[in-house]
Amino acid sequence: MSVRIYVEGGFQGSTKSNCRKAFRCFLDKVIPPGSFSVTASGSRSDTFEDFCEALRGHQGDYIILLVDSEELVTAGPWGHLQARKGDGWHRPAGAVDDQAHLMVQVMEAWFLADRQVLTDYYGQGFLAGSLPGQPNIELIPKQDVFSALQHASSKTRKGEYHKTKHGFDLLERIDPTRVRAVSNHANRLFAVLQRETAT
């Protein structure tokens, strides 16, 4: 059995490829390389559709859905995805709780867990001191995450944070150990991946 991860991200050719590579490099630090595959599905709805199709077509594998929560999470992942306006996704037949995972509240919140990487990546002019002081990154609203990254990087040589220009490079570089220490949902994801790739 192998693990197949369907992740929200990438919108066309090169960005899908970069997204897939970034998540693979990031997760290689958590679980054995080669024990899993990553599919960058693009939009949220396309990611859920790919996940549902994989459940039907790859019944011998462990299929994982990984999407942004977009907002504060007050229920389990499937409950959140069913209740959230714009999603309304019901857990598919045959899927279990541990197959739905959330980046809370958005993937970029993970970057705030590893400020040294942000400082090293952007270099001179990066305003690390202006980043949110909230230690629990899951409590930082999505828009605040983006605003903080954009402001802190605006005077650097690389320029203001941009998802496709900078986001995937940063994801490859950050330390998952730091992320799981400040994000319960990331810790849950890594624990499930470690369990499933160890069997």
HELIX and SHEET records of a PDB file:
HELIX    1   1 GLY A   13  LEU A   27  1                                  15    
HELIX    2   2 ARG A   44  GLY A   57  1                                  14    
HELIX    3   3 PRO A   77  ALA A   83  1                                   7    
HELIX    4   4 ASP A   97  GLN A   99  5                                   3    
HELIX    5   5 MET A  107  ALA A  113  5                                   7    
HELIX    6   6 ARG A  115  TYR A  122  1                                   8    
HELIX    7   7 ALA A  128  SER A  130  5                                   3    
HELIX    8   8 ILE A  137  LEU A  139  5                                   3    
HELIX    9   9 LYS A  142  SER A  153  1                                  12    
HELIX   10  10 LYS A  163  GLY A  167  3                                   5    
HELIX   11  11 PHE A  168  ARG A  173  1                                   6    
HELIX   12  12 PRO A  176  VAL A  182  1                                   7    
HELIX   13  13 ASN A  184  ALA A  198  1                                  15    
SHEET    1   A 4 PHE A  36  GLY A  42  0                                        
SHEET    2   A 4 VAL A   3  GLU A   8  1                                        
SHEET    3   A 4 TYR A  62  ASP A  68  1                                        
SHEET    4   A 4 ALA A 100  MET A 103  1                                        
END                                                                             
